[in-house]
Amino acid sequence: MAVRILYKTAAEAEIEEAFGAYETVRQGLGIDFLEELARIEGHLHANPALYQRIEGEMRRAVLRRFPYGLFYVVDGEQVNVLGCLHLHRDPCSYTELRER
């Protein structure tokens, strides 16, 4: 079952921020970050239930090489990405993510 993936505005902003931060560390590192997100998206398209459920229906896909998690919920044939959060920082509560 191929699903559609939609990013909430806040998740898009978090991804743009991370991309910019990684590009300031080393040119091309931000591209690596986006490629890792694309890898995760490929998994979500094929099997949205693949990743760990962390609270209620919310799931988290942890990126390789980068300390980020992609937080999402599956709604029928659609995946709603609620956030892309740095896992070593003090994240907002899962309740706040669901309210996005």
N, C-alpha and C positions, 0 to 999 in steps of 0.2 A: 504494500500500500504506500504510494507516494503521497506525501502530505505537503501542504503549503506552509511556509514559515513566514511569520509576520513579526517584526521587531517593534516593540513599543518605542515611543519617542525617547524615553529615558534610557532605554537599552542602547539605542543608536548613539546617543550622546556619550554614554560610558565607553562605548567601543571607539568612537572618535577621539576621546580623551586619552585612552590607553594607546591607540595608534600614534598619536602625537608625542606622547611621553617616550615610547619606544624609539621613535624616529630621532628624538633628541639624544638618546643614548648612543645609537649607532644607525646610520642610514641603512635602510633595508630591514631593520629589526621590526619595524611596524608592519611591513609587508609580510614578514614571517608570522606575525601575530594574526593578521587577516587570513593568511593561508591556513593556519590552525583552526580558526573559526569556520572556514569553508570545509575543512575535514569533518568537524563536528556536525555541520549542517548536512553533509552527505549521510552521516549516520542517522540523523533525525529524519531525513527524507525516507530512508529505507525502513527504519524501526524507531518511531518516536518514544516507545516505552523502554528503550535500551538502558537509559541512565537511571541512576538511583532516585527514588522518591524520597524527599526529605521532610515534607510537611504537607499533609493532605494530598492534593493532586500535583503539587509543585515538585519538579524534578531539577536535578543539577547535573550538568555535564562539565567535568573538570578538564581544562585544557592541558595538553602536554607542553612542556618547556616554559609555560607561562603560569603564574599563580592566579589564574582567573577561573571563575565558574560561570557558566551560562545557565541562568535560571529560567525555567519555562514550564508551561502547562500545555497539555494536549486537549484540544477541544474538537472532537470528531476527527475530521481530516485536516485539521489546522493546528499548527504549533505556534503558540504565542510566547515570544521571548520577552520576559519581564525585565531582565537585567543581566548585565555582564559585570560581575563584581570581583574586585581584587580580594582573594581569600585570606590574605595576611593582614588586612586592615579591619577595622571595626565596621562590619557591614550593617546596613539597616536591617530591621527585623523582617522576617519572611512575610509578616502581615503587611508591612509597608510595600513590599514587592507586589503582593496580590492586589493592592489598591491602585496600582499603576494602570 
